């Protein structure tokens, strides 16, 4: 019912917006909305890339040699009673 907006509905929405905000304010609102959408996409792509790197990095060996050697030392230490 509300899933599809046809060309007539879109024109009606634009005319109502033009009446409410006026011809001078409407381009400014459109520009601000476009900038907001662009920033949202940029940051969502950045988060997705960082998440992919974190998932890929979790499967790799530790990159720091000291972390590898400490893991080996911890497994070889006898427990104190």
Rosetta constraint file for C-alpha pairs under 8 A:
AtomPair CA 5 CA 9 HARMONIC 5.90 0.50
AtomPair CA 5 CA 10 HARMONIC 6.51 0.50
AtomPair CA 6 CA 10 HARMONIC 6.28 0.50
AtomPair CA 7 CA 11 HARMONIC 6.17 0.50
AtomPair CA 8 CA 12 HARMONIC 6.21 0.50
AtomPair CA 9 CA 13 HARMONIC 6.21 0.50
AtomPair CA 10 CA 14 HARMONIC 6.25 0.50
AtomPair CA 11 CA 15 HARMONIC 6.14 0.50
AtomPair CA 12 CA 16 HARMONIC 6.21 0.50
AtomPair CA 13 CA 17 HARMONIC 6.17 0.50
AtomPair CA 14 CA 18 HARMONIC 6.07 0.50
AtomPair CA 15 CA 19 HARMONIC 6.21 0.50
AtomPair CA 16 CA 20 HARMONIC 6.15 0.50
AtomPair CA 17 CA 21 HARMONIC 5.89 0.50
AtomPair CA 17 CA 22 HARMONIC 7.64 0.50
AtomPair CA 17 CA 26 HARMONIC 7.56 0.50
AtomPair CA 18 CA 22 HARMONIC 5.04 0.50
AtomPair CA 18 CA 23 HARMONIC 6.09 0.50
AtomPair CA 18 CA 26 HARMONIC 6.59 0.50
AtomPair CA 21 CA 25 HARMONIC 5.81 0.50
AtomPair CA 21 CA 26 HARMONIC 6.05 0.50
AtomPair CA 22 CA 26 HARMONIC 6.23 0.50
AtomPair CA 23 CA 27 HARMONIC 7.51 0.50
AtomPair CA 24 CA 28 HARMONIC 7.60 0.50
AtomPair CA 25 CA 29 HARMONIC 6.35 0.50
AtomPair CA 26 CA 30 HARMONIC 6.21 0.50
AtomPair CA 27 CA 31 HARMONIC 6.11 0.50
AtomPair CA 28 CA 32 HARMONIC 6.17 0.50
AtomPair CA 29 CA 33 HARMONIC 6.09 0.50
AtomPair CA 30 CA 34 HARMONIC 6.09 0.50
AtomPair CA 31 CA 35 HARMONIC 6.19 0.50
AtomPair CA 32 CA 36 HARMONIC 6.16 0.50
AtomPair CA 33 CA 37 HARMONIC 6.23 0.50
AtomPair CA 34 CA 38 HARMONIC 6.16 0.50
AtomPair CA 35 CA 39 HARMONIC 6.14 0.50
AtomPair CA 36 CA 40 HARMONIC 6.13 0.50
AtomPair CA 37 CA 41 HARMONIC 6.23 0.50
AtomPair CA 38 CA 42 HARMONIC 6.19 0.50
AtomPair CA 39 CA 43 HARMONIC 6.16 0.50
AtomPair CA 40 CA 44 HARMONIC 6.01 0.50
AtomPair CA 41 CA 45 HARMONIC 6.08 0.50
AtomPair CA 42 CA 46 HARMONIC 6.28 0.50
AtomPair CA 43 CA 47 HARMONIC 6.19 0.50
AtomPair CA 44 CA 48 HARMONIC 6.17 0.50
AtomPair CA 45 CA 49 HARMONIC 6.18 0.50
AtomPair CA 46 CA 50 HARMONIC 6.26 0.50
AtomPair CA 47 CA 51 HARMONIC 6.10 0.50
AtomPair CA 48 CA 52 HARMONIC 6.20 0.50
AtomPair CA 49 CA 53 HARMONIC 6.21 0.50
AtomPair CA 50 CA 54 HARMONIC 6.14 0.50
AtomPair CA 51 CA 55 HARMONIC 6.23 0.50
AtomPair CA 52 CA 56 HARMONIC 6.14 0.50
AtomPair CA 53 CA 57 HARMONIC 5.87 0.50
AtomPair CA 54 CA 58 HARMONIC 6.12 0.50
AtomPair CA 55 CA 59 HARMONIC 7.04 0.50
AtomPair CA 56 CA 60 HARMONIC 6.96 0.50
AtomPair CA 62 CA 67 HARMONIC 6.63 0.50
AtomPair CA 62 CA 68 HARMONIC 6.47 0.50
AtomPair CA 63 CA 67 HARMONIC 7.89 0.50
AtomPair CA 64 CA 68 HARMONIC 6.81 0.50
AtomPair CA 65 CA 69 HARMONIC 6.33 0.50
AtomPair CA 66 CA 70 HARMONIC 6.02 0.50
AtomPair CA 67 CA 71 HARMONIC 6.22 0.50
AtomPair CA 68 CA 72 HARMONIC 6.54 0.50
AtomPair CA 69 CA 73 HARMONIC 6.24 0.50
AtomPair CA 70 CA 74 HARMONIC 6.10 0.50
AtomPair CA 71 CA 75 HARMONIC 6.58 0.50
AtomPair CA 72 CA 76 HARMONIC 6.56 0.50
AtomPair CA 73 CA 77 HARMONIC 6.36 0.50
